[in-house]
Amino acid sequence: MYTFRKTPAKSVMFVVDYDDARRAYLWIDDLEKASDARFVEGMARARQEQGTLPEGTITSIRRVR
């Protein structure tokens, strides 16, 4: 008989909302750092500077999974 084993998540996904109703997604691979709100905000700003997240005013960042 086959039993399903749930494997732990390897990354954490966040939804980033902008003031003009746009939405983008952000993945963080480090599970410990993903629980730190300041780290996540800093990562979002850094990814905006790199160009992987769209420019604009971020209104909220929420964890999705």
Buried (B, 14 or more C-beta within 10 A) or exposed (E): EEEEEEEEEEEBBBEBBBEEEEEBEBBBEEEEBBEEEEBBEEBBEEBBEEEEBBEBEBEEBEBEE
